[in-house]
């Protein structure tokens, strides 16, 4: 079955204005003395909710919610969740009420973290926010809230962390096709496609799409920002298998296709590292682009380390998928403003 035909079986609510652009980072190359061409795919440049990779997933998730006649969308995440912020924005665009069940997942005590960034935007987009303790089960709380709404005669759609269900991950299956079309138009082929790996949906979707289309899934390198690499590898593989099952595609992912490392994780999820801070500052000061401190900052730090270590053949090209999350910069003010 053709991939477009397979994806057309699923309802989608449009949240993107078309393919996101690929841009070359020439000034960064010059600063690094890089022997390779460095590009970014700007998945932060999307029109709804200040953009970000979660919108690709939400096209499918909101589409299903509307198809099922739901009036409320409920999801979970950490206090500064980009997915929560974009869910609130996408729900507003779709005319759905939105409720967010957010846990204190990060041991980062700071006034700006508690009230600025995505937290402020959740409120601005009209979401009802439910805070739960760090050791609570946010998804259980979300389902309980859906039950309360059902007893009131309403119908809620519930999705967990990152929107990274097999359905949500189809957003990056579709992105894989978009990326291959862009490579053909540019008459280039990226030797590496670098991404942050959080709740596994972006990574798994790209792997599934590239394998389906013969685009060599082994090119994708994920820098895990949440789980250790053995857990990330297992969870990503399981999600790819679920994606293939959902698309009614026989076969499985090549065992050696999952390249994921926790080399940039540092002390844990959402906790700053010196390499992340340096990466955020370097890209801002060479290209005027803003990486977020939790996801793309750490993954870009990994890409920079690979370039400096001479891991790429001279004359080639690499692509970094810039997944958004720039509101997080404001939540990490005390970390970023004290750097020279």
N, C-alpha and C positions, 0 to 999 in steps of 0.2 A: 504494500500500500504506500502511496505517495505521502510524505510527511504533511504537506498542506492539507491533504484529504483527511488524514488522521486527526490533525488539530481542529479541523472544521467541525468535527462532531461535538465540540465543547462550546458552550456559550461564553462570549467574551463581552466585557463592557469596555469601550475604548477609553484609554487613559494616556496613550502616547500619540504624538503628532506625526509619527513616522520613524524611520531609522535614526538612531542617535549617531552623531558624527564621530569620525575618527580623526584625531589631530596629531601632528608630529611635534615633539618637544625639542626643537632645535637648540634653544638656549640652554636647556638642561644638558643636552648632549655636549655642547661646547664647554660648559662648566665642568663636567665630569671627564672630558677628554674621551668620551665614549667611542669605542670602535663599532658600535651597533646603532641602528636607528631606533629611537624610543617613541612609541605612539601611545595615546590614550583613547579609549572608547568612552565617550562622555555620557554614561548612563545617569549622571547627575543632572543632565540638561533635559528635563522633562517638565511639562507645563503645570502639572498638578502638585500642590503641596511642597514645593521647592525641589521636587525631583528625587530620583533614587531608584535603585534596582528593584525595590519591593513593588513598584507600580507594575512591572511586567507580570508579577505573580498575581497582583490584585485584579488585573484584567480578567483573569479566569475565575478568581474567587468571588469577586463582586458579580460577575456574570452569572455564576451558579446561584448565588444568593437571590438575585432578582428573578431568575428562572423558577426558583422554588417558592416565590411569593413572599419572601422574608421582608420585614420592615426594619430590622435592626441587625447590625453587624457587630459581633463581639470578637475581640482578639486579645492576646496576651503578650507580655514582653517585660523587659527591664524598664526602669523608670525613664531612661533616656532613649527608649526604643525608637529607631527610625521607622520600623515597620508599623508601630502604633501610630506615629505621626502621619504616615502616608495612608494608613487605613482610615483615620479620621478625615483626611482630606478627600480621599476617594469616595467615602461614604457620603460626604457633603455633596460631591459632584453627582452622585447617583440618587440622591434623595433618600438615603437610608439614615436612621438614627445610628449612632455609634457609641459603644461602650468599651472601655479599655480596662483590663485587669493587669495592673503593673506591680511588679515585685522589686524590692531593693536588692538587685542581683550583684551590685558592685560596692565593695567596701571603700567608697570614695566620699568622704564627708566634706561638703562644700556648699555654701549658700547658692552659688550659681548653678551647681549640678542639681540641686533640689528644686529650683524654681525657674531656671532659664532654659534656653535651647528647645528641645523637643517638648518638654513639659509645658512651656508657655504656648507652643503651637498647638498641642493637643486641645487646650482650652479654647484657643482662637478658632479652631475648626469645629468647635461645638461638641466635642466628645465628653461623655460622662466618664470620669476616671475613678476606678476603685483601686485603692492601694492595699496590697497584702504583704505580709511579713516575708522575709527572705527565705524562711524554711517552709513556707506554704506552697501548695500546688496551684499555680494560677489557672491552669486549664480546668481543673476540677471546679474552682471558683467560678470560672466563666460558664461552665455547663450548668452549674447550680443557678447562676443568674439567668441563663436562658430558660430554665424551668420556671423561675419566678415570672418571667415575662409571658411565658406560655399560659400560665394560670390567669394572667390578666387579659388574655385574648390576643396576644401579640405573637410574632414568629421571629425567632432569632437564628442567625447563621453564626456558627462558632468555628474559628480556626486558631490553631496554636502558634507557638513561637515562630516568628519570621515569615509566617504564611507559607512555610516550606512543607506543605503536604504534597503528595504526588500530583494533585491538580495544580497547585500553585507553581510547582517546579516546571510546568509546561511553559511558563513565561520565558524560561531560559533555554528550553528546547527550541522555541521559536526564535530566540536571540541567536542561537547557533546558526540557523539558516540565514538570518540577516547578516551575520558576521562573514560567512562564506561568500555571500553576494558582494559584500564590500571588498573583500580580498580580491575577487575577480575584477571588480571595477578599478581597483588600484593597481592591478597587475603585480601583486605582491603576495607573499605568504609569510605569516608570522611564525618564527621558530618556537616562540613561547607565548602563551596567553596567561597572564598572571591575574589572580583574583584573591580577595579575602574570602575565607570560608568560615561562616558562622553557624547558621542553622541548616546548612548543607544543600539548600534548594537551588541556589545559583550554581554551585559546583556540579551537583548531580544533573541539573537540567542541561548545562553545557555539554557535559560528557555524553549524555544520552543523545542529544541532538547531533553532535559531531560524529559519534559512532554511526548513527542512522544514516547520515549523509556522506560518510566516507571522508570526513574532514580530519581524521587522526586525533582522537580524544587524548592521546598521550602528550599533546602539546600543552595541556592545561596544568598549571601549577597553582595549588591553593595554599595560602598561608592561614592556618587556623587561628582564630582569635578567641575561641570559646573552649573547645575540647582539646585534649591531647591528641597527637596525630594518629595513634592506633585506633582510638575511638572515632575520630573524624573519618578515617579511612573506611571503617566498618559501617558507620551510619551513612556515608555517602554511597557506598556500594549497595546497601539495602534500599536506599531511595531510588537509585538508578533502576534497580530490578522492579520496584513498584511502578516507576514511570513506564517502563517497557510493557508491563502487564496492563496498565491503564490504556496504553496506545495499541494494545493487541498485537504487539510485535514479538515474534519468537526470538529467542537468543538471550544472551547476557553480556554484560560488560567484560571486555578483556581484563584479565586479572591484573595486568601491569599498567593499566591506564590511569589509576588513581595516584597522582603525585600530590601529596599534601605533607606539609611540614609544620611543626609547632615552634620553629626556630625564632619566631618573632612574638610569640605569645607573652613572654615576660612573666611577671608574677600572677597574671590571670586576666580574665575578661574585664575589659574596661579600665584596666590599670595602666597608667602611662609607662612608657619605656624611653630611655634616652634616644634610641634609634628612631622611634616613632616621632618624637619631637623634632629631631634633626630632619627627617623626611618631610614633615609638614612644613617646616620653615624653608627648606631648600626649594620645594616646588612652588611655594608662594612667592619666593624672592627671585626665581628665575623665569617662571611662566605666568605668575598671577593667578594660579589655580589653588583651590582650597581642598585639602584632604581632611577627612574627619579623623579624630583621635582614636577611635575604637576599631574601625574596620580598615578603611583604605590607607590610613596612616601607617599601620603596622605592616600591611601587605606591601606597600610601596617601599618601606624600609627594607623588606626582604628582597625586592627587585634591585634596589640600589646596592645591597650587599653582594648579590650575584654578579652585577656589572663590575663592581670594583674588584671582585675576586677573579675576573676573567673567565667566567663560566660560559660565555656566548662567543660563537665564532665571529670574527671580524667581518663586517659587511652585511650582517643579517639584520633582521627587524624583530622587535618584541612588542607586544601589545599589553597594556595594563587596562583592565576594565574598571573605570572609576565609578564606584557604586553609589556615590552620594553620601549623605549624612552630614553635610556641612553645618547644620544647626548645632551639632555636637561641639563645635569649636567654642560656642558661647558658654556651654556647660562646663568646659575645662579651662575657663579663663585663668584661674590661679596657676595652672600648670604651664600654660602657653605664654602668658604675659611676662613671666619672670625669666624667660630665656632671652639671651642677648641677640 
